[in-house]
Amino acid sequence: MIANILIGLVALLHVYFMYLEMVVWDKPLGLKTFRLTPEFAAASKALALNQGLYNGFLVAGLAWGLWLGQAGFAIKVFFLGCVAVAGIVGALTVNRRIFFVQGLPAIVALAALILL
């Protein structure tokens, strides 16, 4: 149950990321969150929309795994692994904060899923 709660929290984080990237990327909240200039936000809006869509797919996969319960173990592992890798790559290529906001929660949820 602890693992499923953590997985649910990871999924909710990605719903929020999806919202930030798809809806408010070029609005004050998006500009502040991602430390963007209005010009850069306008120029990269289509890329952010695409990135938000990928976050939505991660949410769908995590929700699918949760919905399947025990039968969704492998699906949960796969999608948490995807989130963890995305967090690591984001930290290495964009900003270290991404690891702590995205990668670490997924790694903790994955550890709880496997060990508990």
ChimeraX commands (.cxc) that place a marker at each C-alpha (Angstrom):
marker #1 position 0.00,0.00,0.00 radius 0.5
marker #1 position 2.88,2.41,0.75 radius 0.5
marker #1 position 4.32,1.79,-2.73 radius 0.5
marker #1 position 0.95,2.48,-4.36 radius 0.5
marker #1 position 0.59,5.74,-2.43 radius 0.5
marker #1 position 4.07,6.79,-3.56 radius 0.5
marker #1 position 3.26,5.80,-7.15 radius 0.5
marker #1 position 0.08,7.85,-6.94 radius 0.5
marker #1 position 2.11,10.84,-5.75 radius 0.5
marker #1 position 4.55,10.43,-8.65 radius 0.5
marker #1 position 1.60,10.30,-11.03 radius 0.5
marker #1 position 0.10,13.46,-9.48 radius 0.5
marker #1 position 3.44,15.24,-9.84 radius 0.5
marker #1 position 3.39,14.40,-13.52 radius 0.5
marker #1 position -0.17,15.65,-13.89 radius 0.5
marker #1 position 1.15,18.93,-12.51 radius 0.5
marker #1 position 4.16,18.89,-14.85 radius 0.5
marker #1 position 1.80,18.21,-17.75 radius 0.5
marker #1 position -0.33,21.20,-16.73 radius 0.5
marker #1 position 2.72,23.45,-16.44 radius 0.5
marker #1 position 4.05,22.42,-19.84 radius 0.5
marker #1 position 0.82,22.19,-21.80 radius 0.5
marker #1 position -1.30,24.94,-20.29 radius 0.5
marker #1 position 0.75,27.61,-18.51 radius 0.5
marker #1 position 4.19,27.35,-20.15 radius 0.5
marker #1 position 4.06,30.97,-21.36 radius 0.5
marker #1 position 1.94,32.29,-18.48 radius 0.5
marker #1 position 3.31,33.81,-15.25 radius 0.5
marker #1 position 3.27,30.48,-13.36 radius 0.5
marker #1 position 5.13,28.68,-16.15 radius 0.5
marker #1 position 7.61,31.50,-16.62 radius 0.5
marker #1 position 8.37,31.58,-12.88 radius 0.5
marker #1 position 8.49,27.80,-12.42 radius 0.5
marker #1 position 10.85,27.18,-15.32 radius 0.5
marker #1 position 12.67,30.53,-15.03 radius 0.5
marker #1 position 11.87,31.45,-18.63 radius 0.5
marker #1 position 11.82,34.71,-20.48 radius 0.5
marker #1 position 8.56,35.45,-22.32 radius 0.5
marker #1 position 10.47,35.30,-25.62 radius 0.5
marker #1 position 11.93,31.87,-24.93 radius 0.5
marker #1 position 8.57,30.56,-23.69 radius 0.5
marker #1 position 6.87,31.74,-26.87 radius 0.5
marker #1 position 9.57,30.22,-29.08 radius 0.5
marker #1 position 9.54,26.87,-27.24 radius 0.5
marker #1 position 5.80,26.53,-26.59 radius 0.5
marker #1 position 5.32,23.71,-29.13 radius 0.5
marker #1 position 8.23,21.77,-27.62 radius 0.5
marker #1 position 6.79,22.20,-24.13 radius 0.5
marker #1 position 3.39,20.99,-25.35 radius 0.5
marker #1 position 5.04,17.85,-26.69 radius 0.5
marker #1 position 6.97,17.34,-23.45 radius 0.5
marker #1 position 3.77,17.76,-21.47 radius 0.5
marker #1 position 2.11,15.10,-23.59 radius 0.5
marker #1 position 4.91,12.67,-22.71 radius 0.5
marker #1 position 4.31,13.42,-19.04 radius 0.5
marker #1 position 0.67,12.58,-19.64 radius 0.5
marker #1 position 1.71,9.20,-21.05 radius 0.5
marker #1 position 3.73,8.55,-17.89 radius 0.5
marker #1 position 0.66,9.38,-15.81 radius 0.5
marker #1 position -1.47,7.03,-17.92 radius 0.5
marker #1 position 1.04,4.21,-17.47 radius 0.5
marker #1 position 1.30,4.68,-13.72 radius 0.5
marker #1 position -2.49,4.88,-13.40 radius 0.5
marker #1 position -2.83,1.72,-15.50 radius 0.5
marker #1 position -0.40,-0.12,-13.23 radius 0.5
marker #1 position -2.25,1.06,-10.12 radius 0.5
marker #1 position -5.60,0.08,-11.63 radius 0.5
marker #1 position -4.33,-3.46,-12.27 radius 0.5
marker #1 position -3.22,-3.86,-8.65 radius 0.5
marker #1 position -0.83,-6.77,-8.12 radius 0.5
marker #1 position -1.12,-7.74,-11.79 radius 0.5
marker #1 position 0.30,-4.32,-12.69 radius 0.5
marker #1 position 3.64,-4.85,-10.96 radius 0.5
marker #1 position 5.71,-4.99,-14.16 radius 0.5
marker #1 position 3.86,-1.98,-15.61 radius 0.5
marker #1 position 4.56,0.03,-12.45 radius 0.5
marker #1 position 8.24,-0.93,-12.57 radius 0.5
marker #1 position 8.51,0.02,-16.24 radius 0.5
marker #1 position 6.85,3.43,-15.92 radius 0.5
marker #1 position 8.65,4.31,-12.68 radius 0.5
marker #1 position 11.88,3.38,-14.45 radius 0.5
marker #1 position 10.95,5.71,-17.31 radius 0.5
marker #1 position 10.29,8.54,-14.86 radius 0.5
marker #1 position 13.57,7.89,-13.03 radius 0.5
marker #1 position 15.57,7.88,-16.27 radius 0.5
marker #1 position 13.84,11.07,-17.44 radius 0.5
marker #1 position 14.74,12.70,-14.12 radius 0.5
marker #1 position 18.37,11.64,-14.40 radius 0.5
marker #1 position 18.67,12.80,-18.00 radius 0.5
marker #1 position 16.94,16.09,-17.15 radius 0.5
marker #1 position 19.37,16.64,-14.29 radius 0.5
marker #1 position 22.36,15.96,-16.51 radius 0.5
marker #1 position 21.19,18.05,-19.46 radius 0.5
marker #1 position 19.03,20.85,-18.05 radius 0.5
marker #1 position 19.11,21.39,-14.28 radius 0.5
marker #1 position 20.04,19.28,-11.25 radius 0.5
marker #1 position 16.76,20.22,-9.58 radius 0.5
marker #1 position 14.98,17.91,-12.02 radius 0.5
marker #1 position 16.52,14.88,-10.35 radius 0.5
marker #1 position 15.14,15.86,-6.97 radius 0.5
marker #1 position 11.70,16.82,-8.26 radius 0.5
marker #1 position 11.20,14.01,-10.77 radius 0.5
marker #1 position 13.85,11.31,-10.53 radius 0.5
marker #1 position 14.18,10.84,-6.79 radius 0.5
marker #1 position 10.44,10.43,-6.07 radius 0.5
marker #1 position 10.27,7.76,-8.79 radius 0.5
marker #1 position 13.32,5.96,-7.39 radius 0.5
marker #1 position 11.84,6.00,-3.88 radius 0.5
marker #1 position 8.50,4.67,-5.19 radius 0.5
marker #1 position 10.32,1.99,-7.20 radius 0.5
marker #1 position 12.33,0.94,-4.16 radius 0.5
marker #1 position 9.15,0.74,-2.07 radius 0.5
marker #1 position 7.43,-1.30,-4.79 radius 0.5
marker #1 position 10.28,-3.80,-5.05 radius 0.5
marker #1 position 11.29,-4.01,-1.38 radius 0.5
marker #1 position 7.98,-3.78,0.47 radius 0.5
marker link #1:1,2 radius 0.2
marker link #1:2,3 radius 0.2
marker link #1:3,4 radius 0.2
marker link #1:4,5 radius 0.2
marker link #1:5,6 radius 0.2
marker link #1:6,7 radius 0.2
marker link #1:7,8 radius 0.2
marker link #1:8,9 radius 0.2
marker link #1:9,10 radius 0.2
marker link #1:10,11 radius 0.2
marker link #1:11,12 radius 0.2
marker link #1:12,13 radius 0.2
marker link #1:13,14 radius 0.2
marker link #1:14,15 radius 0.2
marker link #1:15,16 radius 0.2
marker link #1:16,17 radius 0.2
marker link #1:17,18 radius 0.2
marker link #1:18,19 radius 0.2
marker link #1:19,20 radius 0.2
marker link #1:20,21 radius 0.2
marker link #1:21,22 radius 0.2
marker link #1:22,23 radius 0.2
marker link #1:23,24 radius 0.2
marker link #1:24,25 radius 0.2
marker link #1:25,26 radius 0.2
marker link #1:26,27 radius 0.2
marker link #1:27,28 radius 0.2
marker link #1:28,29 radius 0.2
marker link #1:29,30 radius 0.2
marker link #1:30,31 radius 0.2
marker link #1:31,32 radius 0.2
marker link #1:32,33 radius 0.2
marker link #1:33,34 radius 0.2
marker link #1:34,35 radius 0.2
marker link #1:35,36 radius 0.2
marker link #1:36,37 radius 0.2
marker link #1:37,38 radius 0.2
marker link #1:38,39 radius 0.2
marker link #1:39,40 radius 0.2
marker link #1:40,41 radius 0.2
marker link #1:41,42 radius 0.2
marker link #1:42,43 radius 0.2
marker link #1:43,44 radius 0.2
marker link #1:44,45 radius 0.2
marker link #1:45,46 radius 0.2
marker link #1:46,47 radius 0.2
marker link #1:47,48 radius 0.2
marker link #1:48,49 radius 0.2
marker link #1:49,50 radius 0.2
marker link #1:50,51 radius 0.2
marker link #1:51,52 radius 0.2
marker link #1:52,53 radius 0.2
marker link #1:53,54 radius 0.2
marker link #1:54,55 radius 0.2
marker link #1:55,56 radius 0.2
marker link #1:56,57 radius 0.2
marker link #1:57,58 radius 0.2
marker link #1:58,59 radius 0.2
marker link #1:59,60 radius 0.2
marker link #1:60,61 radius 0.2
marker link #1:61,62 radius 0.2
marker link #1:62,63 radius 0.2
marker link #1:63,64 radius 0.2
marker link #1:64,65 radius 0.2
marker link #1:65,66 radius 0.2
marker link #1:66,67 radius 0.2
marker link #1:67,68 radius 0.2
marker link #1:68,69 radius 0.2
marker link #1:69,70 radius 0.2
marker link #1:70,71 radius 0.2
marker link #1:71,72 radius 0.2
marker link #1:72,73 radius 0.2
marker link #1:73,74 radius 0.2
marker link #1:74,75 radius 0.2
marker link #1:75,76 radius 0.2
marker link #1:76,77 radius 0.2
marker link #1:77,78 radius 0.2
marker link #1:78,79 radius 0.2
marker link #1:79,80 radius 0.2
marker link #1:80,81 radius 0.2
marker link #1:81,82 radius 0.2
marker link #1:82,83 radius 0.2
marker link #1:83,84 radius 0.2
marker link #1:84,85 radius 0.2
marker link #1:85,86 radius 0.2
marker link #1:86,87 radius 0.2
marker link #1:87,88 radius 0.2
marker link #1:88,89 radius 0.2
marker link #1:89,90 radius 0.2
marker link #1:90,91 radius 0.2
marker link #1:91,92 radius 0.2
marker link #1:92,93 radius 0.2
marker link #1:93,94 radius 0.2
marker link #1:94,95 radius 0.2
marker link #1:95,96 radius 0.2
marker link #1:96,97 radius 0.2
marker link #1:97,98 radius 0.2
marker link #1:98,99 radius 0.2
marker link #1:99,100 radius 0.2
marker link #1:100,101 radius 0.2
marker link #1:101,102 radius 0.2
marker link #1:102,103 radius 0.2
marker link #1:103,104 radius 0.2
marker link #1:104,105 radius 0.2
marker link #1:105,106 radius 0.2
marker link #1:106,107 radius 0.2
marker link #1:107,108 radius 0.2
marker link #1:108,109 radius 0.2
marker link #1:109,110 radius 0.2
marker link #1:110,111 radius 0.2
marker link #1:111,112 radius 0.2
marker link #1:112,113 radius 0.2
marker link #1:113,114 radius 0.2
marker link #1:114,115 radius 0.2
marker link #1:115,116 radius 0.2
view
